[in-house]
Every structure is written in C-alpha cells, then in structure tokens.
C-alpha cells in the first residue's frame, strides 16, 4: 500500500517535532525488527541478517524518543508476534527474553526453521546498557550476539547450569545523550567491539516547533497503510540475493570504498569502517523490504543504503563528544553545547549557569581548549558593543574554511 514504508513513516510523523533523520532510522529499525532471522542476504558463502544496533543521540530535549514511540506503537499493533524486550534490563533477563522468544517458521523450501528474535526499543539506552563500572558483561554479550551467526547460542545461568538459544536474532534501537554515552561506555571501548557494530545517529535540535501535534484524517490514513504493509513485511521469509547487475556494481563499489577518503575523520571509527560494507548489505535488505516483496535486490537499493550510511558518517563522531581520557571531557562538551545553543553568551552568564559543575578554575581550562580547537571564538565585547568577555560558537563551514 505504501510505495516506500520508510518514507511513508516519515510523512506520518512530519507534523511533530521529531527530527526527520530520527524518524527515518526509527522506521528502518522497525523493519529490521519485523524481518527477523527468517530473512537474510546471501553474500557468497556468508549470510547477512538485517538486524541493526541503532543509537539516536541528541542533547536533552532533542526529541530523540518521539519518533521511536510512534514506531513502537506500529510494531506492537501491526505485528503482535514480534517480541520486544523490556527497557530496563540485565544481561540475564535479556537472554531469558531471547530464550522465550523462540518460534518456528516454514521457509520457501517447506522446511521448518526455529529461531529466537528479540527487538529492543529503549528510550533511555544508558539504563538498558548500565553504568560503565558494571556493564562489561552486557557489552560483551551484545557484541557477541550482533552477527547472528550461531545456529545455537549457549550461556550459563545462575541456577540451571546452561541454556541453549536457537538461531539468535537481536535488533536494537536506543536513545541517549552525548553525556550519557560518556557515563555508559569505558573510554577504551570506543572504536572497537560493540561501538564498531553500532550506527550512531546524531542530531542536535528538533525538526521544528509544533505546539500541538494534531491527529487528523491524514495521520489516520497513513497509520492504516503503515500497519497493513508492516504485516506484509513481517510475513516475508526467504533468501535475498543480488541481481546480476547489482552484484557487478557492488563488487566495484566495495573495492572503491576501501580507497576512498573517510567522511568521518575521527580515529575512533577505524574499526567501524571495517564494517561499513556490512551495514550497506543490511540496509539494502531493509530498503528492499520497505518497497516490495521481491527478494532480488536491485542496485538502486544498494545506492539508497550507501546514502543512508554516508549521511550517518557525517556527524557520528559528535555522539562521543563527552567521551575521552581527559578529566574535563564531559565538562568541555557541556560548555560547548551551551555556547553553541546561543548566538553569544557572556563569561559571567556562562559561569552563573554552570557553577554547580564547573568552577572558575576549571572554566579557565575549558575555554582555552575550545578556543584553540576552533570550536568557539572569544570576543572582547558583545556583537552589540556591550563590554566584557563573550563567547560564540564557530560554525562548521567557518571551521572548514
């Protein structure tokens, strides 16, 4: 009923304050949750499953969870057989949810396939993941489950010895802030392991101001279409393949992208770039399912997947602004966020806003750090001529020039 489920979902939430990029990735994650492990892309001798670990990152008030709420509502109503994990979790309860989600499906060749699929939709990802002093086991488990490669996944339990989970499929989307990421991930975990398997979708402001998000006949019509098509997407089962043309063009792209300049220059994402082709494969399957039930993926779907990934690359390093080995990393991020949210701010007002967390001595470290890095400019007076020290953020285009 929808020419493209992802685009229709974006239209469904267009009259809200949710940033379009968050709406887009909420829709993508919803399709990933609907497909489950009964669908995969055959890459030669390897199988690529369409699950994703998607993290929506924005400062407080950035409307991270708005579109996720709409997507979750559709997934629950459109596909009640999709199993959702609780938001507040432990490693043990997550694995228990996976174990209880086991179900059977009949594939195209009439064989019975048993799998365990779980989708996590967490509006407070840092709560789900836990604080970095105690979440090491959760991080290792999520890392291990991402590839969905094992026919059975074994784990030890506290009381019953060990447990076996058939054909695990874990799909995850969460919302958080840069400072919360800093409190959740150990510094040495950034760039490898779990974070190299995640897509960090960053946006620093809401799409627009909508005092009252109205519910009209238009939204009602979109919802019906989305629910109908989501049920169809959830019913798909089978093997996705290249067409002859898309295989040839993918081969060329794969070689070219290894030589291309990286869009994200942050060294923390070196490991992430090793998995860029994998993200493109997963997204090509999702984009195909978003438009039709054809299991042969045309090159246009790969092109769309590449554009989606490259849009993420442009800003993903900003998700980790508050993470670093320096004692003042989180405070630097907080001060920069305040300065960049205004046209300019006086030194006195800035200190008055932040004195509970940042005293004058620490501020004397933070301001030179931001100034020398080219993120802010120190002014001898305000743009209106008011005397005193003022700060203003340097726009991205100015920094590039």
Beta strands, then each sheet from edge to edge (+ up, - down):
strand 1: 39-43
strand 2: 46-49
strand 3: 53-57
strand 4: 102-106
strand 5: 112-122
strand 6: 152-157
strand 7: 161-166
strand 8: 168-176
strand 9: 198-202
strand 10: 238-242
strand 11: 296-297
strand 12: 345-346
strand 13: 376-381
strand 14: 387-393
sheet 1: 2+ 1- 10- 11-
sheet 2: 4+ 5- 8- 3- 9-
sheet 3: 6+ 7-
sheet 4: 12+ 14- 13+
end
